[in-house]
Amino acid sequence: MYLLQPSLFPFEDWLEIDSSDRLPLFFAVLDLQPYASKLRKQSPQGAKPMNREAILRALLAAHTSERL
């Protein structure tokens, strides 16, 4: 059984978008909250909790910027 994953944007449209505008469009479509909620600390000790969704966005943005 084969499943085709739909694309977020048509490839031609994605190429026409200015590279500085791509990340905001990309993150506007993605819902990272379910993944960020899985990254909660299990222990109450340690540093203050950080915004886990922001950390995920930074990791994705760093990986994406390497490819541009």
Secondary structure, DSSP 8 states (H G I E B T S, - for coil): -------SS-HHHHHHS-HHHHHHHHHHH---HHHHHTT--S-S-SS----HHHHHHHHHHHHHHHH-
